[in-house]
Amino acid sequence: MRKGAPSLNLHSLCALWLAALQGCAPADVAPNTSPLQSTNWGNPRRFIHLQTSTDLNNFYLEISLNGHVRKSARRGSYSVVLLKAETRDRVAIFGVKSSRFLCMDAEGNLYTSTVCNRDDCLFHHKLLENHRDVYYSPKTGLLLDLDGAKHRYTAGQNLPRSSLFLSEKNTVSLERLKHRERKNRQVELSDPLRALGYEEESDSRAVQEEDAEQEPFEDRNTSREALLSPSDDDPWDAVHARNPSSPRMSAVAG
């Protein structure tokens, strides 16, 4: 038995040496460990619609092709978003059709960007006891609110209904999401961050109103008000079944 000990020790040392070699990599080729770079962005099972409500109606967050943030009474291609966690309670909100991140500036104004600026484009996420979600700026504490109200999140505080969200399962086909009406370009759903990396950074605060003819239902003067016209992405109303239940996505609860 004593003769076998050196052999076992040698095998153990070899195994440790091989494991160390596999774990070592040059610093300049180490993978980016940020969850925002994960290929899970393209998993269709994570596509959702964010629904909120007022005293009269339910609405969905939309990010239009030219980057405008608005609310719509119906689900459509531009209301499909991805929530990607950077940490347990901090997420980025990505518009799949428009390939833009939802952001909030220091004054609480919403805009969008092709690049995820961590100061403006990440939101703290909280799941409340009433099973509603709230999202607020880590920098200012201001809540994401589609009515444009400026409220800071405080635990236990009564919050405006328009800042409470439900996550509904996506009902829009992948083919419809991949199609880009503009510039004949397709969104690379498997890795939108990599695709966007080849473009110049832009945000919607500098975008001109140049696609009004493409989205005639948007009232440019009341972009923060109720936009009740049906979406031109679904003329047959095939995906707008109004099911009162809102299946939650396990990835959102964080």
N, C-alpha and C positions, 0 to 999 in steps of 0.2 A: 504493500500500500504506500509506503514511503517513497518508492521509486516512481510512482505515478504522479507525485506532487509537482516535480519540476515541469513535466509535460503539460499538466493542467495550467500551471502558471504561465507557461509560454503561450498556450492557446489564448488565455485571457488577455495577455499583453498584446498579442496580434489583433484580437478582436477590438480592443480599445484603440489601438493605433489606426486600424481601418476606419473605425467610427469617427476618429478625430480628423482623418483626411477628408472624409465625406462631408463633415460639418464645416470645414474650412473653405473659404472662398475669398478671392481678392476683394478688398473693400470697394473698389470701383465698379464691380459687377454684381454687388449684392442686390437682391431684388428689393423693390420698394415695398415696404411692409404696411403702407397706409391702406386701410380697408377701402378707401375711395378708389384705389386702383384695381380692385378685385374684379375678376371676370364675372362675378355674380350679378353685375349690372344688367347683363343680358338675359337673365333667367325670367322667362315670361310669367312664371308663377308668382313673381314678386311685383308684377304690374298691378297698380291699384288706381282707384279714383278717390280723391279726398272730398268728402261731402260735409257741408256745413249748412246752417239754416238761420232763418230769421223768424219773426212771429208769423209770417205768412207763407214762406216758401222754403224749399230746399235748394241748395246751390252746390256746384262743383267748382273746384279750383281749376282754371285753365291757364296755360301758357301758350299764347298764339305763336304763329310761325315767325313773326317779326319781334317776338319777345315781350309782348304786352301781357301783364297779369290781369286777369279778369275773372268774373264768376259767371257760370252758365247754369241755366235751369235744367240742362240735359247733359248726360254723359256723351262724350265723343272722343275723337282721336286726340284732341289737344288737352283733354282732362286726364289722360293716362300719365301717371307719374311713377317714379321709383323712389323709394325711401332707402337710403344706404347709410348704415351706421358707421360713424367714425369711432365712436366709443359707445358704451352701453346706453347712454341717454343723449347722444348728440348725433344728428342725422343731417344728410344733404337731401334736398328735394329736387329731383331731376325730371324735367318735362321730356318724355320720350319722343314725341313727334317733333318738337321744336329743337331738341338737343340743347336745352338751356337749363341752367340752375336757377332756382328761385333764391332771391337774396333780399336783404333788408338793410337799408342804410341807417346811419346813426339817429336820424329823425323818425325812423319807423316806416319810411316809404318803401314800398315793394318795387323791385326791379328784377331783371334777369341778366345772366351773364353766361357766356360760353365757357368760362373758366370758374372753377369752384374756389372763390376767395374765402379763406377760412374765417376772416373777420366778419364778413357779411352773409356768406352763403351756407353757413352751418346753423342749425337750430337745436336748442335743447328740446327734448321730447318728454312729455309726462303723460302717463295713462292715469286718468282720474278714476275715482270710485264709481262714477256713473258710466264707466266704460267709454268715455269720450277722450280724445287725444287733444292736447294743446302743444303748440310749438312756439317757442319764443327765442329772441336773440340772446345768446350768451353774453354779449357785450352790453346791451342796454336793458335786457329783461322785458322788452316790448313784445307783446303777443302778435303772432300771425293772425290777422283779422281781415277778411275779404271786404268788409265794409269800410276799411280804412281808419277805424277807431284806434286811438293810441292808449292802450292799457298795459300796465306792467303786471307780470305774473307774480302773484303772491299766494303761497299755499293756503288753502282754506277759504280763499276769497271767492265771492260770487263773480263769475266771469260772463262777459257778453256771449250770447248764443252764437254769434258769428265767428267766435274764436274757438269754438268747440267742433272737433272734426270726427267723422267716422271714416274708416277705410273700407271701401267696397271693392269687391273682386272685379278685375278688368273684364269687360265684355266686348272689347274691340279686337278684331282679327289682327294677327301679326302683319299680314300683307298690307292692310290699310295703314298700319303704323310705319312700315318701312317706306311707303311711298312719300316722296317729297314733291309737292306741287311746284316748288320754286327751284330754279337753277338745275332742274333735272338731276338732283343729287339724292342718293339714298342714305339714310341713317344706318350706320353700322351698329346694330343693336348688341352685338356680342361684345363690343368694347367701345362705347361712345367716347370715353375719355381719351383713348388713343387716337380716335378719328379726329376729335376736336383739337388734339395737340398739334395738328398740322395747319390749323387756322389761326389767324390773328385773334387776339382777345377782343371781345366786344361786349358791351352791355346795352340793355334796352333804353337807358337814359339818353343815349346819343343816337338812337335809331329814328330816322325820319318816317313820317306816316306815308310810306310809299306803296303799301299793298292794300290800300283801302278798297280797290276794286276787287281784290281777291276775297276779302272778308267783309262783305257789305252789311252784315248784321251787327257789326260792332259800332256803337255810338262813340265816336272819338272824344266827345265832350263829357261823357258820363261813364268813363271806363271803370269807375269804382261803384257805379250804381247797378241796379238789377238789369241784366241783359237777358231778356226772356225769349228772344228769337231762337228758333231751332237751329241746330248746327248743320252746316252744309256737308259735313262729313257723313251724315246718315239720313239722306232724304226719305228713305222708306221707314225710318223710325224702327229699324230692326234691332238695335242694341239698347233701346231706352226703356226696357221693361221696368216699371216702378215697383220693385219688390221692397216692401218696408223693412225686411230684414237686411242687415248689412254685415255679411260674413267678414270677420276680421282676419287679417293676415298675421300669422305668428311672428313674422320678422319685425313687425311694427312695434310690438309691445316692448321690445328692448329690455 
